[in-house]
Amino acid sequence: MFRLVLALFLTAHLSTGQVAKNRIQLTHNEAAKTVTVTVDGKPFTAYIYPGPTVLKKPVLYPILSAGGNPITRGWPLDPRPGERIDHPHHVGLWFNYGDVNGHDFWNNSTEVGPEHKGPFGTIVHTGVKSMKNGNGQAELTVTADWLDKDGKAMLQETTQYVFGARANERTIDRIITLKALDKAVSFKDNKEGMIALRVARELEHPSTKPEVFTDAKGVATAVPVLNNEGVTGRYVSSEGVVGDAVWGTRAKWVNLTGTIHGEAVSVVMLDHAKNIGYPTYWHARGYGLYAANPMAPSIFSNGKEPAMNYTLPAGSSVIFRYRVVVASGNLTDKTIAERASTFGR
């Protein structure tokens, strides 16, 4: 069913004679467990919540540029030739964390191997609270529960997505409110988090040598050298750090540039000044993981900063705010800094 819904979504088109107005339309298909997002009838993204037998969290997938090119990796939901097939829990755009009251929400997937011991947490969609269509902007508010290994809710999540569209640009604001339920919830310093995007092969850094990446529990994943044809990705941070060196550094924003099927794109992720740990550390890898994690200063600084070990008291809430910009063409640092200043107010 998921493949069918995706195919229908990707073949959406403007009706004859329709004038482009950057009209954003949200369409909820409860049977397919999707909310599709189109701009003047053309696909932009979809909020999908197929359930734990398919995904251990709701995600936005796929995400397309204004030129119609997917900036997200297809595998494991819709594999494309030449893609990497590592880290099956990296799907679309998501938000979770590697240690929440001792539960690993990050690595959980239907393909989790015996090397990952858990215990695992699962994020389950609980409802579409509201939808609002509009010209240039639309809003979707959804709810979810963060469940422990026994299926008991630890956190209640309310997320507002604000989708934006201009002629050559798409934006996604994600405003996440997490509320601790009957017990305090601890987010122990852990590099696996929080808002993350797994990008298309074209936006990876060219692969020059095989790599081995080790998670917070010492589990190693080998990432091989692949054919670099058409691979053009390059990170640049607000602090002027470039390429793989962005990993483990603080920055207000990061810009990932590249070319997909002849379309130059900038994929920018912006932190917000009111977020915990601002400016965030970046858990961004050249092999295609693009993530911001403000909750693990001791790990990203190699012990130079004290552990945060953030605790949310029972009944209390915390809000995280992020923006993702997908622009056709290469945005300048000055333009991004201006956008970040406006977003951070």
N, C-alpha and C positions, 0 to 999 in steps of 0.2 A: 504493500500500500504506500509506503514512504516514497519509493521510486516513482510511482504513478503521480503522487502529489507534486513531487519535485519537477517531474517532466511537464506537468500542466503549468506550474509556476514559471518555469524557464521559457515556455513558449508563449507567455502572455505578450500581447502586442497592442499598439494603438489602433482603434477602429478607424476606418476610412474617413478622412476629413476632420478628425479630432485635432483641435489646436492645443499645443503644449502649454500648460499653465503651471507646471510643477505640482500638479494635483496629486497628493499622497492619499492613497486609499488602503485601508486596513480591512481584510476580509477574514473572518473567523470561520474555520471549518472544524467543528467539534468532532466529527467522525474521524477526520484525518489528524486531529490534534495539532493543528497549525493555525497561525495567524499570518497570512501573507501580506507583504507591504509592497505596493507598486507605486511608481511615479508616472503619471500620465499613461497608465496601463502597462508600463514596462516594469519588469521585476527589479526590485531593490534588495529585499531580504525577506526572511520569514522567521517568526518566533515558533520554534517547534518543541513539543513536549511529548514525545512518543511513549514515555514511561520507562521504568527501570529495566525492562527486558531488552530495550534498545539503547537508551542513553541513561546514565545515572544522574543527569541534570538537564534542565531545559537550556536551550542555546538559541542564538541567532545563526541561522544557516540556510542557504549560502548568503554571502554579502557580495553584491555586484557594484562595479563602478558605474558612473554615468554613461560610459561607453559600452556597458553591457558585459564587461569582463569580470569573472569571479576573482576576488582577492583572497578568498579562503580556499584552503586545501579541500579536495573532494573526498579523499580516503578518510575514514572507512565507510562513509555512507554512500558515496558516489565516486568510486576510484577513477582516476585519470592516468593515462600512460606516463611513465617517467616520474611519478610522485614517490616520495618517501612513504614507507609504511611502518614507521616507528610511532610509539606513544599513541595508542588507540583512544586514549582519553582526551586527546587534543582535537576538539571538534568545533568549528565555527568560532563564535565569540561567546565566552562564558565567564562566570564569576564563582569562584569557590576557594578553598584553602586546604592546606595539607595537614593541619593539626588543630582540630576543633574538639575540645574535651577528649583529646587522645584519638579522635577519629580522622582518618584520611579521606577527605572529600575529593582531593585532586586526582589521585591515581586510579580511582574507582572506574571500572568499565566492565562491559560484558566479556572482555578478553583479558581481564586481569590474570596474571600468571602466579604460580606458587611462590615466586620470589617476593611478591608483595604480601606481607603478612596481615595487613590491616591492624585493628578493626577499621572497616570502611564506613563512611557515611554516604547517604544518598539524598539528593535534593529532588523533591517531588512537587510538580505543579499542582496547585489547588484551585486556581480560578483565574478567569479574565475579569478583572474588576471594572475596567472601562476602556472604551476606544473612542477616539475623536479624529476624524479625517479633516483635511484642510489643504489649502494652497500653500505650498512651501513648507508646511509643518503639520505633523500628525502626532498623536500621543496614544500610547498603549500602557495600561497599568495592569500588572499581573501579580499573583501571590504564589508562594511556594513554602513548603516546610523542609527544614534540614533535619533529617532523621538519623538516629544512631543505629548501631548494628542490630538492635532489637526492634527497629521500626518506630521508636518513640521520638517525638519531635523535640529538638533542642532549641531551634531557632525558627521564628516565623519571618519570612522575607516578603517584603512588598517592593516591587521594582517598577519604576516609571521609565519607559522608553520614550524619548522625544526624537522623532525622525525628521530630518531636514533635507530639503532638496533645492538646489539651484541648477542652472543650465549644465554646469560642468562639475558639480560637487554634490556629495551626499554626506550627511552627518548623522551620528547616532549618539545621543546623550543617554547614559544609563545612570539613574539615581536609585541606589539600593538602600533600603531601610531594613536592618536586621534587629529583631526584638528577641531577647532571651526570654524563655518561657518560665517554668517553675524553678529552674536552677540557674546559677551563674554559668556563663559560658566562657571558657578560656581559649584564646588563640595563641598557642605557644609559638615562639619564633621558629619559622619554617620557610625555606626558600620557595616552596611550591605554592604559589598564589600570585595575584588574587583575580584581577580582571585580565583576561588573556584572549589572544587571537592566534589561531594557527593559519599561517598564510600560504598562498599558492606557491608552487615550486618556483615560478618566475620571480617571486619577491624574496626568495632565500638569498643568502650570500653565496657566491660561487664556492663550491666544495673543493678544497685543495688537498685535504688529507683526511683519513678516517679519524673519528673522534669517539671518545667514550665519556658519557655523562653519568654522574652518580647522584642519586636522589638523597633526600635527607636521612633515609634509613640505610644508606650504603649500597643500594641496588644500582648496578651499572647497566647502562643501555648503550650498545654500540651503534654509531651512526656512520655508515660507510660513505666513501667518495662516490658521487654520481656523475652522470653526464651533465656538464655545465652549459650546454647549448640553451640560450634564451634565459639564463639565470642572471639577474641583474640587480638584486636587492642591495641596499646600503642604508644602514642606520646612521642618523645624526641626531645628537641630543641638544637640548637647550644650552648645555654647558660646553658645546663644541666637541664632544667626544664622538668618535666615528667608528663604525663597524662593530666587530665583536667586542671591542673594548667598552661598549655601552653597558654590557652585563655587569651588575654589581656596583653601578654608580647611581648617584642621585641626580634627578633632573625634573624640571617642570613639565617637559614634554619630550617626545621622541618622534622623529619623522623617518619613515621607511619609504625610500623611493625605489622605483624600478619601472620596467616596461612589460606589459602583458599584451600580446597579440598586436603590437604596434602602438598601443596606448600608453603613454607615460603617465604614471600615477604617483601620488603622494598619499601614504596612509599614516596619519598622524594620530597619536594617542596623547590626550591632555590630562594631567592631574589637576585637581582643584584645591585651592588654598585652604579650604575648610576641612579637607580630608586629614585623617590621622596620618602622622608621619610625613607630611608634606615638606619638601618635595620628595616624592616617592623614590625608592630604589627600583631598578629595572631588571627584571628576570627575562631578558631578551637574548635569544640565541640566533646565530646565523643560519641554523638549519630550519628555521621557520616558526619557532615559538616566540611570540611577541607579547610580553606580559609586564604589568606593573604590580609591585608588591611592597606596600608600605609597612608591613607588620613584622619584618625580620631584620632589623638593623644590625644585630650582633652577628648574624650569618653573613650578610652581604659586605660588612666591614671587616670580616675576619677577626671579630672580637674587639675591634677598636671602639665600637659603640656598645653601650650596655643593652642587654636583652629587653625587649618591650614586654613580651608575654602579656598581651592585652587581655583584660578580663571585663566582660560585660555582665553587670549584676542582674540577677533575676528581675524580670519585669522592665528592664531598661532597654533603650534602643540606641543604635549608632547608624549614621548615614555616610555612605560613600558616593562620590560623584565623579563621573568620568565622561569624556567626550572622545569619539572616534571620528576623524574626518577622512573621507576618501575623495580626493580631488584629482581630476584629469589635469595632467601637467605637474610640474615641480613647484611646490609652494616655497617661497623664500623664507629664510629664518625670520626676517622682519615681519612678514605677513603672519607667520605662525605665532610669533611673540605677541602680536597685536590681538590675535584670536584668543590666545591663552589669557591675556589680561582681561578681556571681556568676559570669558567663561568663568574666571576665578573670582568675579565680584560677588 
